[in-house]
């Protein structure tokens, strides 16, 4: 039975560190993805077999310590690090980087709500601010950018439209950054998008005093630290190899047991 347990421990370890390799690979692949937030894996010990339960002292008889054998490890959590990514200057008039906390709010054609840190927006043929995939950026007025007028974005998200012949801008809407009590409760949807399924991240908060500033003409880079990722990659690889060796050694011992009878 012990040999079978060692097999299980090795297999569970391989599964655990395979997931670590998947997460690290995803982080490295997105090192240049706009607004990407790196993920991390934490592990926990797996099911424990209790061979003897601990007991307290009873009269003149002393207590006994328990005897337990673990069954390897499993993934405890996969969470994201919502630390600030560096802002790179693009000079694009509709490129908007977030310095600090918060997300842009966008909606698709079916009025489903999503959130993003990637501010690489564009103006469509009708003068409406959209994502590159055509989703609507919430807060900008419809057709606010039509005509040949100049425009700018204030740090608080206010859109200023400068009409020809008028020195005073008119407001074309306001992009309110959305913050959440638990941003790790957001679900990754791909394409730099998040959704708040089941309100796991908490309710939207657009009036938070700790939300960031919107910086026009910049984009937030990924916060992936390649040095850390390659270091974690080496550790995960060696752990994978060690667990593979446990299976190999268990197989060799089992072979010896089988060959006792010739």
Sine and cosine of phi, psi and omega as CSV:
sin_phi,cos_phi,sin_psi,cos_psi,sin_omega,cos_omega
0.00,0.00,-0.61,0.79,0.00,-1.00
-0.89,0.46,-0.60,0.80,0.02,-1.00
-0.90,0.43,-0.66,0.75,0.04,-1.00
-0.89,0.45,-0.61,0.79,0.04,-1.00
-0.90,0.44,-0.62,0.78,0.02,-1.00
-0.92,0.40,-0.58,0.82,0.11,-0.99
-0.86,0.51,-0.75,0.67,-0.03,-1.00
-0.89,0.47,-0.64,0.77,0.03,-1.00
-0.88,0.48,-0.69,0.72,0.02,-1.00
-0.90,0.44,-0.69,0.72,0.01,-1.00
-0.90,0.44,-0.70,0.72,0.02,-1.00
-0.89,0.46,-0.62,0.78,0.04,-1.00
-0.90,0.43,-0.65,0.76,0.03,-1.00
-0.89,0.46,-0.69,0.73,0.03,-1.00
-0.88,0.48,-0.68,0.74,-0.03,-1.00
-0.89,0.45,-0.76,0.66,-0.07,-1.00
-0.98,0.20,-0.31,0.95,0.17,-0.98
-0.90,0.43,-0.66,0.76,0.04,-1.00
-0.91,0.41,-0.61,0.79,0.07,-1.00
-0.87,0.49,-0.68,0.74,0.02,-1.00
-0.90,0.44,-0.60,0.80,0.03,-1.00
-0.89,0.45,-0.71,0.71,-0.02,-1.00
-0.91,0.41,-0.70,0.71,0.02,-1.00
-0.88,0.47,-0.68,0.74,0.03,-1.00
-0.88,0.48,-0.64,0.77,0.04,-1.00
-0.90,0.43,-0.67,0.75,0.03,-1.00
-0.88,0.48,-0.74,0.67,-0.03,-1.00
-0.90,0.43,-0.63,0.78,0.00,-1.00
-0.90,0.43,-0.43,0.90,-0.04,-1.00
-0.97,-0.23,0.39,0.92,-0.04,-1.00
-0.88,0.48,-0.41,0.91,0.02,-1.00
-0.92,-0.39,0.25,0.97,0.02,-1.00
-0.98,0.18,0.77,-0.63,-0.06,-1.00
-0.87,0.49,0.82,-0.58,0.08,-1.00
0.94,0.34,0.20,0.98,-0.05,-1.00
-0.93,0.36,0.62,-0.79,0.05,-1.00
-0.92,-0.40,0.81,-0.59,-0.07,-1.00
-0.92,0.39,0.51,-0.86,0.03,-1.00
-0.95,-0.30,0.38,-0.93,0.06,-1.00
-0.66,-0.76,0.46,-0.89,-0.02,-1.00
-0.92,-0.39,0.69,-0.73,0.19,-0.98
-0.87,-0.49,0.57,-0.83,-0.07,-1.00
-0.92,-0.40,0.30,-0.95,0.05,-1.00
-0.63,-0.78,0.37,-0.93,0.06,-1.00
-0.94,0.33,0.53,-0.85,-0.09,-1.00
-1.00,-0.01,-0.27,-0.96,-0.04,-1.00
-0.79,0.61,0.66,-0.75,-0.01,-1.00
-0.91,-0.41,0.77,-0.64,0.08,-1.00
-1.00,0.03,0.84,-0.55,0.01,-1.00
-1.00,-0.06,0.92,-0.39,0.03,-1.00
-1.00,0.08,-0.52,0.85,0.09,-1.00
-0.48,-0.88,0.81,-0.59,0.00,-1.00
-0.98,0.22,0.55,-0.83,0.05,-1.00
-0.93,0.36,0.58,-0.82,0.00,-1.00
-0.77,-0.64,0.47,-0.88,0.03,-1.00
-1.00,0.07,0.28,-0.96,0.05,-1.00
-0.90,0.43,0.55,-0.83,-0.01,-1.00
-0.69,-0.73,0.99,-0.17,-0.05,-1.00
0.91,0.41,-0.82,-0.58,0.00,-1.00
-1.00,0.08,-0.05,1.00,-0.01,-1.00
-1.00,-0.08,0.84,-0.55,-0.01,-1.00
-0.95,0.30,0.35,-0.94,0.04,-1.00
-0.96,0.28,0.24,-0.97,-0.01,-1.00
-0.86,-0.51,0.66,-0.75,0.14,-0.99
-0.97,0.24,0.50,-0.86,0.02,-1.00
-0.96,0.27,0.32,-0.95,0.11,-0.99
-0.82,-0.57,0.88,-0.48,-0.04,-1.00
-0.70,-0.71,0.54,-0.84,0.04,-1.00
-0.81,-0.59,0.80,-0.60,0.02,-1.00
-0.97,0.23,0.26,-0.97,-0.03,-1.00
-0.87,-0.49,0.56,0.83,0.03,-1.00
0.99,-0.13,-0.46,-0.89,-0.07,-1.00
-0.75,-0.66,0.23,-0.97,0.07,-1.00
-0.55,-0.83,0.22,-0.98,0.00,-1.00
-0.97,0.23,0.79,-0.61,0.02,-1.00
-1.00,0.01,-0.71,0.71,-0.01,-1.00
-0.37,-0.93,0.44,-0.90,0.20,-0.98
-0.79,-0.61,0.95,-0.31,-0.06,-1.00
-0.82,-0.58,0.21,-0.98,-0.03,-1.00
-0.94,-0.35,0.49,-0.87,0.06,-1.00
-0.99,-0.15,0.95,-0.32,-0.03,-1.00
-1.00,-0.01,0.74,0.67,0.08,-1.00
-0.99,0.13,0.33,-0.94,-0.06,-1.00
-0.93,0.37,0.75,-0.66,0.17,-0.99
-1.00,0.01,0.43,-0.90,0.01,-1.00
-0.91,0.42,0.57,-0.82,0.07,-1.00
-1.00,-0.09,0.80,-0.61,0.05,-1.00
-0.95,-0.31,0.66,-0.75,-0.03,-1.00
-0.98,0.18,0.79,-0.61,0.03,-1.00
-0.90,-0.44,-0.39,0.92,-0.07,-1.00
0.92,0.39,0.09,1.00,0.08,-1.00
-0.95,0.33,0.78,-0.62,-0.09,-1.00
-0.90,0.43,-0.41,0.91,0.03,-1.00
-0.94,-0.35,0.25,0.97,0.13,-0.99
-1.00,0.03,0.85,-0.53,-0.10,-1.00
-0.80,-0.60,0.89,-0.45,0.05,-1.00
-0.98,-0.17,0.55,-0.83,0.03,-1.00
-0.98,-0.22,0.85,-0.53,0.09,-1.00
-0.97,-0.25,0.98,-0.19,-0.07,-1.00
0.88,-0.47,-0.35,-0.94,-0.06,-1.00
-1.00,0.07,0.33,-0.94,0.10,-0.99
0.88,-0.48,0.26,-0.97,-0.01,-1.00
-0.71,-0.71,0.51,-0.86,0.22,-0.98
-0.97,0.26,0.58,-0.81,0.04,-1.00
-0.97,-0.23,0.76,-0.65,-0.01,-1.00
-0.70,-0.71,0.34,-0.94,0.04,-1.00
-0.72,-0.69,0.49,-0.87,0.05,-1.00
-0.99,-0.11,-0.11,-0.99,-0.07,-1.00
-0.89,0.45,-0.45,0.89,0.01,-1.00
-1.00,-0.02,0.18,0.98,0.02,-1.00
0.92,0.39,0.41,0.91,0.14,-0.99
-0.98,0.20,0.63,-0.78,-0.08,-1.00
-0.99,-0.13,0.69,-0.73,0.06,-1.00
-0.69,-0.72,0.20,-0.98,-0.01,-1.00
-0.71,-0.71,0.52,-0.86,-0.05,-1.00
-0.47,-0.88,0.44,-0.90,0.16,-0.99
-0.98,-0.18,-0.15,0.99,-0.04,-1.00
-1.00,0.08,0.92,-0.38,-0.06,-1.00
-0.97,-0.22,0.52,0.86,0.04,-1.00
-0.99,0.11,0.98,0.21,-0.09,-1.00
-1.00,-0.08,0.12,-0.99,0.04,-1.00
-0.56,-0.83,0.30,-0.95,0.08,-1.00
-0.97,-0.25,0.80,-0.59,-0.02,-1.00
-0.99,0.13,-0.06,-1.00,-0.08,-1.00
-0.91,0.41,-0.28,0.96,0.02,-1.00
-0.99,-0.13,0.02,1.00,0.01,-1.00
0.99,0.11,0.40,0.92,-0.01,-1.00
-0.97,-0.26,0.66,-0.75,-0.02,-1.00
-0.98,0.18,0.82,-0.58,-0.06,-1.00
-0.66,-0.75,0.24,-0.97,0.15,-0.99
-0.98,0.20,0.14,-0.99,0.02,-1.00
-0.92,0.40,-0.36,0.93,0.04,-1.00
-1.00,-0.03,0.06,1.00,0.08,-1.00
1.00,-0.10,0.06,1.00,0.01,-1.00
-0.97,0.25,0.48,-0.88,-0.06,-1.00
-0.99,0.13,0.74,-0.68,0.08,-1.00
-1.00,0.07,0.91,-0.42,-0.09,-1.00
-0.94,0.34,0.73,-0.68,0.04,-1.00
0.90,-0.44,-0.47,0.88,0.04,-1.00
-1.00,0.09,0.73,-0.69,0.03,-1.00
-0.91,0.42,0.57,-0.82,0.06,-1.00
-0.88,0.48,0.71,-0.71,0.02,-1.00
0.86,0.51,0.41,0.91,-0.03,-1.00
-0.91,0.40,-0.41,0.91,-0.10,-1.00
-0.96,-0.27,0.27,0.96,0.02,-1.00
-0.96,0.28,0.41,-0.91,-0.05,-1.00
1.00,-0.06,-0.26,-0.96,-0.01,-1.00
-0.92,-0.38,0.36,0.93,-0.05,-1.00
-0.96,0.29,0.48,-0.88,0.13,-0.99
-0.99,0.12,0.37,-0.93,0.01,-1.00
-0.51,-0.86,0.32,-0.95,0.05,-1.00
-0.50,-0.87,0.34,-0.94,0.04,-1.00
-0.90,-0.43,0.80,-0.60,0.10,-0.99
-0.98,0.21,0.25,-0.97,-0.02,-1.00
-0.89,0.47,-0.47,0.88,0.01,-1.00
-1.00,0.08,0.07,1.00,0.05,-1.00
0.99,-0.10,-0.05,1.00,0.01,-1.00
-0.92,0.40,0.73,-0.68,0.00,-1.00
-0.99,-0.12,0.85,-0.53,-0.01,-1.00
-0.96,-0.28,0.86,-0.51,0.03,-1.00
-0.96,-0.29,0.82,-0.57,-0.04,-1.00
-0.97,-0.23,0.96,-0.29,0.01,-1.00
-0.98,0.22,0.53,-0.85,0.02,-1.00
-0.89,0.46,0.73,-0.68,0.05,-1.00
0.99,0.11,-0.02,1.00,-0.01,-1.00
-0.83,-0.55,0.82,-0.57,-0.02,-1.00
-0.98,0.19,-0.24,0.97,-0.05,-1.00
-0.99,-0.17,0.84,-0.54,-0.01,-1.00
-0.96,0.28,0.41,-0.91,0.13,-0.99
-0.96,-0.28,0.41,-0.91,-0.04,-1.00
-1.00,0.10,0.79,-0.61,0.04,-1.00
-0.97,-0.24,0.37,0.93,-0.01,-1.00
0.89,-0.45,-0.08,-1.00,-0.03,-1.00
-0.51,-0.86,0.81,-0.59,0.03,-1.00
-1.00,-0.01,0.98,-0.20,0.03,-1.00
-1.00,0.08,0.83,-0.55,0.07,-1.00
-0.95,0.32,0.65,-0.76,-0.02,-1.00
-0.97,-0.24,0.78,-0.63,0.08,-1.00
-0.92,-0.40,0.33,-0.94,-0.02,-1.00
-0.71,-0.70,0.54,-0.84,0.05,-1.00
-0.91,0.42,-0.54,0.84,-0.04,-1.00
-0.72,-0.70,0.99,0.17,-0.04,-1.00
-0.88,0.48,-0.40,0.92,0.05,-1.00
-0.95,0.31,-0.14,0.99,0.11,-0.99
-0.99,0.17,-0.15,0.99,0.05,-1.00
-0.95,0.30,0.54,-0.84,0.01,-1.00
-0.98,-0.17,0.78,-0.62,0.08,-1.00
-0.94,0.34,0.77,-0.64,-0.02,-1.00
-0.92,-0.38,0.04,1.00,-0.09,-1.00
0.99,0.13,0.22,-0.97,0.01,-1.00
0.84,0.54,0.57,0.82,0.01,-1.00
0.91,0.42,0.38,0.92,-0.07,-1.00
-0.94,-0.35,0.49,-0.87,0.13,-0.99
-0.80,-0.60,0.44,-0.90,0.15,-0.99
-0.77,-0.64,0.37,-0.93,-0.04,-1.00
-0.95,-0.32,0.92,0.39,-0.04,-1.00
-0.89,0.45,0.81,-0.59,0.04,-1.00
0.91,0.41,0.26,0.97,-0.01,-1.00
0.83,0.56,0.54,0.84,0.00,-1.00
-0.90,0.44,-0.42,0.91,0.01,-1.00
-1.00,0.06,-0.08,1.00,-0.10,-0.99
1.00,-0.09,0.10,-0.99,-0.02,-1.00
-0.95,0.30,0.45,-0.89,0.10,-1.00
-0.86,0.51,0.63,-0.77,0.09,-1.00
-0.75,-0.66,0.96,-0.27,-0.01,-1.00
-0.99,-0.16,-0.07,1.00,-0.03,-1.00
-0.94,-0.33,0.25,0.97,-0.04,-1.00
-0.89,0.45,0.61,-0.79,0.02,-1.00
-0.99,0.11,-0.13,0.99,-0.03,-1.00
-0.97,-0.25,0.10,1.00,0.01,-1.00
-0.94,0.34,0.35,-0.94,-0.12,-0.99
-0.99,0.13,-0.12,-0.99,0.05,-1.00
-0.97,-0.25,0.49,-0.87,0.08,-1.00
-0.99,-0.13,0.85,-0.53,-0.05,-1.00
-0.94,-0.34,0.94,-0.35,-0.01,-1.00
-0.94,0.35,0.58,-0.82,0.04,-1.00
0.99,0.16,0.27,0.96,0.03,-1.00
-0.71,-0.71,0.28,-0.96,0.13,-0.99
-0.70,-0.72,0.58,-0.81,0.04,-1.00
-0.99,0.13,0.78,-0.62,0.04,-1.00
-0.99,0.13,0.22,-0.98,0.10,-1.00
-0.87,0.49,0.54,-0.84,0.05,-1.00
-0.99,-0.12,0.33,0.94,0.03,-1.00
-0.93,0.37,0.78,-0.62,0.07,-1.00
-0.99,-0.17,0.97,-0.23,-0.08,-1.00
-0.88,0.47,-0.58,0.81,0.02,-1.00
-0.87,0.49,-0.72,0.69,0.01,-1.00
-0.92,0.40,-0.65,0.76,-0.03,-1.00
-0.90,0.43,-0.67,0.74,0.01,-1.00
-0.93,0.35,-0.56,0.83,0.08,-1.00
-0.90,0.43,-0.71,0.71,0.04,-1.00
-0.91,0.42,-0.54,0.84,0.01,-1.00
-0.90,0.44,-0.67,0.74,0.01,-1.00
-0.90,0.44,-0.70,0.71,-0.01,-1.00
-0.88,0.47,-0.72,0.70,-0.01,-1.00
-0.90,0.43,-0.63,0.78,0.01,-1.00
-0.89,0.45,-0.71,0.71,0.00,-1.00
-0.92,0.39,-0.62,0.79,0.04,-1.00
-0.90,0.43,-0.63,0.77,0.05,-1.00
-0.88,0.47,-0.71,0.71,0.01,-1.00
-0.90,0.44,-0.65,0.76,-0.01,-1.00
-0.89,0.45,-0.67,0.75,0.02,-1.00
-0.94,0.35,-0.54,0.84,0.09,-1.00
-0.90,0.44,-0.61,0.79,0.01,-1.00
-0.93,0.38,-0.56,0.83,0.07,-1.00
-0.85,0.52,-0.68,0.73,0.02,-1.00
-0.91,0.42,-0.67,0.74,0.00,-1.00
-0.89,0.46,-0.72,0.70,0.00,-1.00
-0.91,0.41,-0.65,0.76,0.03,-1.00
-0.88,0.48,-0.62,0.79,0.04,-1.00
-0.91,0.42,-0.65,0.76,0.01,-1.00
-0.91,0.42,-0.67,0.74,0.02,-1.00
-0.91,0.41,-0.66,0.75,0.03,-1.00
-0.89,0.46,-0.60,0.80,0.04,-1.00
-0.89,0.46,-0.66,0.75,0.02,-1.00
-0.90,0.43,-0.63,0.78,0.02,-1.00
-0.89,0.45,-0.69,0.72,-0.01,-1.00
-0.90,0.44,-0.57,0.82,-0.05,-1.00
-0.99,0.12,0.01,1.00,0.08,-1.00
-0.87,0.49,-0.54,0.84,0.03,-1.00
-0.97,-0.26,0.92,-0.38,-0.03,-1.00
-0.91,-0.40,0.00,0.00,0.00,0.00
